[in-house]
């Protein structure tokens, strides 16, 4: 898969939209990548699962709830490996876990996320996974909006690897 293939699939799923949008961190943007449109569409989801699976280096993939869950499932199915889910907050019933799935102490984990803007949700997931005993050094994202996510994750000792950057996405859409 090439970046162009993925961008074409995102565009075909109507996931790239233009207008005025409020982002999760409170800022605004003239474009929006609707993760739910590409995560619920089999073609981009398959491409993402394949691309992320190719990038696994023996790590267990960990999806950030909610947006990273379909991505980590597609990745785990493609790679035929187990996965875990990092919740945004600890559930208040049952096992009260912050990390769901089987995770061994010292296990190498890679965070799987949809969009990185500031990267804060990925950083929160990294902290939860580390608190649960995981070793986390990388995060894989579909789109890096290039608005501080790389730097924020680097401050947490995590390398951000994206399938597509905002610059690549917008240059392709403008063609």
QUINORSUL-V491050 format. One line per field, one symbol per residue. ss: DSSP state (A for helix, B for strand, O for the rest). phi: phi as a letter, one per 40 degrees, with the letter a starting at -180 (. if undefined). psi: psi as a letter, one per 20 degrees, with the letter a starting at -180 (. if undefined). Layout:
# QUINORSUL-V491050
ss = ???
phi = ???
psi = ???
This chain:
# QUINORSUL-V491050
ss = OOAAAAAAAAAAOOOBBBBBBBOOOOOBBBBBBOAAAAAOOAAAAAAAAAAAAAAOOOOBBBBBOOAAAAAAAAAAAAAOOOBBBBOOOOOOOOOOOOBBOOOOOOOBBBBBBBBBOOOAAAAAAAAAAAAOOOBBBBBBBBBBOOOOAAAAAAAOOOBBBBBBBAAAAAAAAAO
phi = .bdccccdcccccgcbbbibbcccchcbacbabcdccccbbcccccccdcccccccbgcccbcccccccccccccccccfbcabbcccaccbafcfccbbhcbcdgccbbcbbcbbbcgccccccdcccccchcbbbbbbbcbccfbhcdccccccgbccbbcacddcccccccc
psi = prhhgggghgghjkioqqbpqprhjirrqiqponhhhhijphghgggggggghhipliqpqoppphhighghghghggilqrrrpoqhqpqjrcikqhpprppqpippqpppqfpoeijhhhgggggggghjiqopiqppqgpoilkigggghhhjkppppqhprgggghgghi.
